[in-house]
Amino acid sequence: MTEATPSHAGPFDVAVIGGGVVGCATARRFALSGARVVLIEKAADILEGASKGNSALLHTGFDAPTGSVELALMQRGRDEYLAIRESLNLPLLETGGMVVAWSEEEEAKLDAIEAQARANGVHDVRRLGAAEALAREPGLAPTLRAALLVPGEHVIDAWSAPLAYLFQAIAHGAAVRRGTEVLGGRFDGARWRLETSAGAIEATSVINCAGLYGDHVERLCLGDASFEIRPRKGQFVVFDKPAAKLLRTIILPVPTERTKGVVLCRTIWGNLLVGPTAEEQQERDRATVEQATLEALIARAVEILPGLAGMPVNAVYAGLRSATEQKHYRLRHEPERHWLSLGGIRSTGLTAALGLAAYAAERLGFAQDAAQHAAPVPNLAEHEERDWQRPGYDAIVCHCELVTRREIAAAFDGPLPPTTLGGLKRRTRATMGRCQGFYCGAQVRQILAERAHG
């Protein structure tokens, strides 16, 4: 398969290591500035690491540490997402969120959460008594005591966003090197020479967006690491589509010192999601699901929303977050070595990605060009018009998710064709329905073999 290759083959102005949401957003930002950019990803396709499994929420930053870099970059990223989403055809499911207190102790914490939200510039938050909260969400368990309404918390498409960022980067000349692992690097005082599994790549500056391997990349290239990745696993349960009718608002827990806690929300694809857990582990490339944990998640979801009792489960999955030994983002800028690490980006990375990209461009002295080539992605959101609703789609390949043959063909004809079944799923929704590919899987794999490897 031919990779996305610009007219220049190197050396590059900027090499971005890591094809997750932060890396894709960063490649976009530098490409928009006119820089010669290469994105390097060791996996066969982008979004194969931490970015493939999350809650897909667009946060306001209401509960982020006041005055923190994380808060500033989250809110900057959110603002840019809202500004560009229509030009890139990115969906927004306007749900709002409620931090719900279920005990006297949790209720007592709502005042501090509200004060923090206002200190963070989120002034439209509002306290709700039990009756008012239940009027908004009558399906919730009547044992709730109070809630804090956060109108700006919304649901987005966690896969289409980074794809759109990278597609726009490619439209502005960026190169992408998938299946390319960084093995080491040397800076000669003017330029980096990165040794990779696919040969050497030269670039003036390097931005480390390697996520779960960010500390490893620092050690390979700089000789030391400024942070230690401690992977944090989150397990999720996805209920069948009828469950989404039971809820319209994101239900957020009163957070603890360690985690934001388990969330209950609709997905952009028309399901209902509960999760994540927060479990420390050593492995960086494997996130398993455990039956007992999944059952506990389901039980908690039913406690919160009793109508979920007996509701079928479509899927379960687990994702890894790039947590470190400290809670805040780990940003390391070495101007004399033309190096920048964007590390320790945890659950807020989807919201903050565009803000982190802008931060990187400012640190390296690149200003964004006003002229932009739009690179809209196909809509995958359930609440917007899908391809099957327009004539001439040829045939339905995945009947659970109503994915058309035309959609699959478009994915392979696009600027960065999928190379894996997971990559095709993230571009089209194929195989992610209630049968999990039982009926369409063979046909989808055959198409993948013919188009990606044929």
VOGU-3710 file (C-alpha; in Angstrom, 3 decimals, decimal comma):
1> mteatpshag> 0,000/0,000/0,000  1,247/3,505/-0,836  1,535/5,803/2,131  0,550/9,457/2,104  3,634/11,089/0,579  4,132/14,794/-0,159  6,118/16,250/-2,994  9,153/16,492/-0,673  10,653/13,307/0,738  12,772/14,934/3,430
11> pfdvaviggg> 14,542/16,196/5,297  11,525/17,464/7,172  10,996/20,504/9,323  9,081/18,519/11,943  8,828/14,819/12,756  5,848/13,884/14,923  6,232/10,537/16,696  2,907/8,854/17,425  -0,310/8,512/15,451  -2,871/9,002/18,210
21> vvgcatarrf> -5,199/11,957/18,507  -2,475/14,272/19,845  -0,034/13,292/17,108  -2,655/13,725/14,376  -3,672/17,148/15,718  -0,037/18,190/15,973  0,779/17,092/12,422  -2,221/19,118/11,234  -1,168/22,262/13,047  2,366/22,246/11,658
31> alsgarvvli> 1,223/21,343/8,145  -1,189/24,296/8,242  1,786/26,521/9,027  3,528/25,404/5,854  6,032/23,164/7,605  7,301/19,974/5,997  5,856/17,384/8,363  6,158/13,634/8,761  4,059/11,632/11,207  5,668/8,369/12,336
41> ekaadilega> 3,532/5,548/13,768  4,897/2,150/14,706  1,545/0,334/14,356  0,096/-0,726/11,034  -2,498/2,048/11,248  -3,098/5,188/13,274  -5,270/5,216/16,443  -4,088/1,752/17,452  -2,942/2,830/20,933  -4,599/4,795/23,740
51> skgnsallht> -6,711/6,844/21,322  -8,764/3,895/20,124  -10,628/3,375/23,408  -12,140/6,232/25,416  -15,412/7,848/26,463  -15,489/10,286/23,497  -16,492/13,296/25,585  -15,800/16,933/24,700  -15,041/18,454/28,077  -15,499/22,001/29,357
61> gfdaptgsve> -12,712/21,708/31,916  -15,114/22,428/34,762  -13,333/20,000/37,084  -9,744/20,412/35,868  -7,140/21,871/38,260  -7,690/25,630/38,318  -4,870/27,533/36,637  -3,306/24,378/35,213  -1,773/23,942/31,783  -4,184/21,040/31,276
71> lalmqrgrde> -7,190/23,311/31,808  -5,869/25,963/29,434  -5,107/23,451/26,697  -8,421/21,608/27,143  -10,405/24,813/26,758  -8,279/25,970/23,845  -8,721/22,598/22,156  -12,462/22,603/22,771  -12,821/26,092/21,294  -10,928/25,105/18,160
81> ylaireslnl> -12,916/21,881/17,760  -16,152/23,848/17,859  -14,734/26,375/15,382  -13,565/23,847/12,770  -15,942/20,914/13,194  -18,391/21,970/10,487  -15,649/22,429/7,875  -14,316/18,949/8,726  -17,822/17,419/9,025  -17,248/16,393/12,640
91> plletggmvv> -20,373/15,650/14,691  -21,438/17,049/18,035  -24,125/15,443/20,172  -25,268/18,231/22,472  -26,164/16,410/25,666  -24,955/18,458/28,594  -23,707/16,696/31,686  -24,848/16,262/35,281  -22,549/15,525/38,200  -24,909/13,435/40,312
101> awseeeeakl> -24,605/12,991/44,061  -26,014/9,745/45,441  -25,026/10,154/49,096  -24,881/12,882/51,704  -21,096/12,871/51,465  -21,171/13,337/47,687  -23,800/16,055/47,939  -21,566/17,967/50,324  -18,849/18,042/47,626  -21,026/19,701/44,977
111> daieaqaran> -20,436/23,204/46,351  -16,685/22,852/45,857  -17,144/21,394/42,354  -19,423/24,296/41,409  -16,946/26,839/42,784  -14,121/25,176/40,856  -16,163/25,225/37,655  -16,779/28,962/38,000  -13,103/29,577/38,809  -12,307/27,698/35,595
121> gvhdvrrlga> -14,507/30,022/33,553  -17,426/27,609/33,228  -20,098/29,974/34,498  -23,228/28,296/33,140  -23,168/25,456/35,693  -26,284/25,208/37,847  -27,284/23,287/40,946  -30,298/21,020/40,645  -32,316/19,557/43,452  -33,430/15,958/43,250
131> aealarepgl> -36,825/16,825/41,774  -35,335/19,081/39,083  -32,671/16,521/38,164  -35,302/13,792/37,860  -37,475/16,076/35,741  -34,572/16,389/33,310  -33,733/12,673/33,459  -36,798/10,780/34,720  -35,130/7,408/34,144  -32,542/7,950/36,874
141> aptlraallv> -32,906/6,153/40,167  -35,041/8,210/42,572  -32,394/7,820/45,276  -30,325/10,677/43,811  -29,921/13,608/46,199  -28,780/16,497/43,996  -26,814/17,306/40,848  -24,696/19,954/39,190  -25,725/20,664/35,597  -22,837/21,376/33,199
151> pgehvidaws> -24,536/22,336/29,918  -21,348/22,381/27,818  -20,294/18,753/28,284  -20,985/16,938/24,995  -20,341/13,717/23,061  -18,215/13,606/19,902  -16,740/11,010/17,540  -13,392/9,980/19,005  -12,253/8,293/15,784  -13,359/10,695/13,063
161> aplaylfqai> -11,763/13,694/14,769  -8,115/12,523/14,611  -8,706/11,094/11,142  -9,968/14,492/9,994  -6,964/16,225/11,563  -4,547/13,937/9,768  -6,451/14,076/6,470  -6,174/17,860/6,585  -2,469/17,576/7,358  -2,043/15,328/4,323
171> ahgaavrrgt> -3,976/17,812/2,191  -1,342/20,370/3,224  1,557/18,114/2,263  2,259/16,067/5,384  3,763/12,610/5,005  2,667/9,594/7,061  4,864/6,608/7,840  2,866/3,728/9,338  4,469/0,479/10,460  7,556/2,518/11,321
181> evlggrfdga> 9,044/2,164/14,796  11,546/4,681/16,127  14,643/2,781/17,267  16,842/5,710/18,236  17,825/9,230/17,345  20,776/11,589/17,199  20,824/15,390/17,098  23,882/16,914/15,423  23,263/20,470/16,583  21,090/21,419/13,633
191> rwrletsaga> 19,030/18,388/12,666  17,702/15,096/14,038  18,407/11,762/12,418  15,820/9,261/13,630  16,678/5,626/13,102  13,516/3,649/12,405  12,513/0,147/11,396  11,921/1,532/7,892  15,136/3,498/7,548  16,456/6,873/8,674
201> ieatsvinca> 14,272/9,993/8,798  15,811/13,452/9,109  14,016/16,435/10,612  14,945/19,762/12,150  12,613/19,292/15,137  10,991/16,307/16,837  7,702/16,254/18,744  7,158/13,210/20,923  3,444/12,272/20,955  4,095/8,584/21,554
211> glygdhverl> 1,468/8,208/24,281  1,945/4,951/26,143  5,550/4,835/24,917  6,404/8,503/25,405  8,971/7,838/28,147  10,497/5,049/26,067  10,958/7,387/23,085  12,600/10,002/25,323  15,124/7,453/26,594  15,872/6,242/23,058
221> clgdasfeir> 16,498/9,719/21,690  17,519/11,899/24,642  19,205/9,341/26,855  16,817/9,896/29,755  13,093/10,191/30,450  11,420/13,085/32,261  8,394/10,989/33,226  7,358/7,385/33,729  4,309/5,963/31,971  2,111/3,941/34,308
231> prkgqfvvfd> -0,660/2,566/32,110  -4,153/2,926/33,520  -6,749/0,560/32,104  -10,374/1,489/31,673  -13,020/-1,137/30,919  -16,287/-0,217/29,213  -19,674/-1,792/28,510  -21,724/-0,763/25,472  -25,482/-1,347/25,687  -27,650/-1,975/22,624
241> kpaakllrti> -29,191/0,966/20,788  -32,619/0,923/22,500  -30,817/1,806/25,743  -29,903/5,251/24,373  -33,568/6,261/24,570  -33,377/6,018/28,370  -30,969/8,927/28,751  -30,108/12,221/27,066  -27,596/13,741/29,506  -24,075/12,576/30,373
251> ilpvptertk> -24,214/11,282/33,954  -20,973/12,067/35,735  -19,949/10,873/39,191  -18,561/13,010/41,966  -14,837/12,498/41,232  -12,228/11,187/43,635  -8,574/12,136/44,007  -7,575/9,251/41,738  -10,152/9,194/38,964  -13,057/11,020/37,395
261> gvvlcrtiwg> -15,036/7,831/37,950  -17,578/5,848/35,974  -19,652/7,745/33,408  -22,976/6,826/31,833  -23,646/8,447/28,463  -24,936/8,012/24,953  -22,457/7,435/22,149  -22,252/9,173/18,815  -23,215/5,830/17,218  -26,541/5,539/19,026
271> nllvgptaee> -25,609/3,225/21,912  -25,308/3,766/25,663  -21,907/3,497/27,338  -20,857/2,875/30,924  -17,246/3,166/32,099  -14,367/3,468/32,483  -12,764/1,744/35,398  -9,322/2,925/36,538  -6,877/0,050/36,965  -3,097/0,312/37,120
281> qqerdratve> -1,136/-2,250/35,117  2,335/-2,836/33,722  1,498/-3,889/30,154  1,377/-1,071/27,602  0,052/-2,893/24,567  -2,628/-5,164/25,967  -5,876/-4,214/27,684  -8,005/-7,158/28,739  -11,577/-7,227/29,991  -12,600/-9,195/33,084
291> qatlealiar> -16,015/-10,712/33,559  -16,344/-9,683/37,208  -15,466/-6,081/36,427  -17,886/-5,947/33,504  -20,659/-7,372/35,662  -19,927/-4,739/38,302  -20,134/-2,011/35,658  -23,472/-3,324/34,444  -24,767/-3,547/38,001  -23,709/0,035/38,706
301> aveilpglag> -25,317/1,232/35,475  -28,596/-0,441/36,463  -28,413/1,184/39,907  -28,110/4,582/38,231  -30,581/3,925/35,401  -32,943/1,091/36,412  -34,403/0,790/32,910  -31,142/-0,857/31,836  -32,052/-4,022/33,726  -32,061/-6,856/31,197
311> mpvnavyagl> -30,944/-4,570/28,361  -28,700/-6,414/25,864  -25,010/-5,566/25,746  -23,540/-4,909/22,295  -19,875/-4,896/23,144  -17,256/-4,666/25,865  -13,798/-3,204/25,480  -10,863/-1,814/27,406  -8,580/1,097/26,689  -5,310/2,290/28,227
321> rsateqkhyr> -4,620/5,828/29,385  -1,117/7,307/29,344  -0,978/8,097/33,060  2,328/8,888/34,743  3,636/9,119/38,306  2,141/12,633/38,443  -1,392/13,794/37,626  -0,599/16,712/35,312  0,476/16,761/31,653  4,211/16,122/31,199
331> lrheperhwl> 5,467/18,690/28,692  9,226/18,775/28,070  10,714/21,395/25,771  14,420/21,297/24,975  14,956/24,272/22,637  18,667/23,648/22,187  17,918/20,127/20,943  14,779/21,065/18,978  12,738/18,601/21,009  9,274/18,732/22,553
341> slggirstgl> 7,473/15,959/24,447  3,708/16,036/24,915  3,410/13,305/27,532  1,121/12,115/30,285  -2,000/12,993/28,267  -4,737/11,016/29,951  -8,516/10,997/29,568  -8,718/14,654/28,538  -6,494/14,188/25,490  -9,335/14,065/22,966
351> taalglaaya> -10,530/17,501/24,085  -7,058/18,980/24,559  -5,442/17,629/21,366  -5,907/20,767/19,275  -4,788/22,908/22,206  -1,681/20,785/22,654  -0,955/21,122/18,939  -1,204/24,914/19,162  1,055/24,861/22,226  3,641/22,834/20,293
361> aerlgfaqda> 3,564/25,186/17,307  4,076/28,214/19,545  6,982/26,602/21,381  8,709/25,781/18,102  7,914/29,158/16,541  5,462/28,146/13,826  2,482/30,401/13,056  -0,630/28,931/11,435  -1,335/30,012/7,868  -4,760/31,580/7,399
371> aqhaapvpnl> -5,413/29,581/4,220  -6,690/26,059/4,851  -7,763/23,246/2,552  -10,852/21,593/3,999  -10,694/17,814/4,327  -14,126/16,720/5,577  -14,607/13,150/6,732  -17,737/11,014/6,163  -20,355/11,270/8,878  -20,594/8,254/11,178
381> aeheerdwqr> -22,904/9,821/13,774  -26,307/8,244/14,285  -28,123/11,568/14,738  -26,941/12,914/11,366  -27,678/11,669/7,851  -25,772/8,489/7,045  -24,661/7,143/3,669  -27,384/4,443/3,591  -29,995/7,221/3,613  -28,756/8,550/0,283
391> pgydaivchc> -29,393/6,798/-3,058  -26,783/4,865/-5,011  -24,954/3,251/-2,097  -24,746/-0,111/-3,948  -25,378/-2,505/-1,022  -25,399/-2,783/2,755  -22,344/-4,720/3,926  -22,709/-4,406/7,714  -26,420/-4,626/8,517  -26,124/-3,971/12,261
401> elvtrreiaa> -24,513/-0,571/11,670  -25,951/0,004/8,166  -22,522/0,424/6,567  -22,650/0,601/2,787  -20,287/-0,772/0,190  -19,865/2,790/-1,030  -18,643/3,887/2,423  -16,100/1,088/2,567  -14,860/1,890/-0,933  -14,517/5,548/0,013
411> afdgplpptt> -12,368/4,606/3,004  -9,926/2,782/0,750  -9,982/5,559/-1,828  -9,345/8,219/0,816  -6,101/9,973/1,736  -5,021/7,321/4,263  -6,615/3,930/3,499  -7,069/1,460/6,379  -4,557/-1,343/6,726  -6,258/-3,305/9,525
421> lgglkrrtra> -9,754/-4,468/10,384  -9,740/-2,077/13,342  -8,719/0,763/11,048  -11,585/-0,002/8,692  -14,012/-0,150/11,626  -12,879/3,253/12,854  -13,443/4,745/9,413  -16,853/3,176/8,700  -18,379/1,459/11,824  -18,251/-1,916/10,011
431> tmgrcqgfyc> -18,311/-4,929/12,428  -18,998/-2,810/15,545  -22,730/-3,618/15,827  -24,661/-6,075/17,939  -23,308/-9,146/16,094  -19,717/-7,838/16,327  -18,953/-8,956/12,786  -20,473/-12,447/13,072  -22,475/-11,987/9,862  -20,473/-9,420/7,905
441> gaqvrqilae> -16,982/-10,202/9,219  -15,977/-12,617/6,449  -17,049/-10,222/3,709  -15,408/-7,249/5,396  -12,146/-9,171/5,823  -12,238/-10,221/2,187  -12,670/-6,606/1,086  -9,816/-5,603/3,387  -7,559/-8,311/1,964  -8,347/-7,313/-1,605
451> rahg> -7,997/-3,563/-1,140  -5,332/-3,229/1,546  -3,134/-6,187/0,738  -4,125/-7,168/-2,786
//
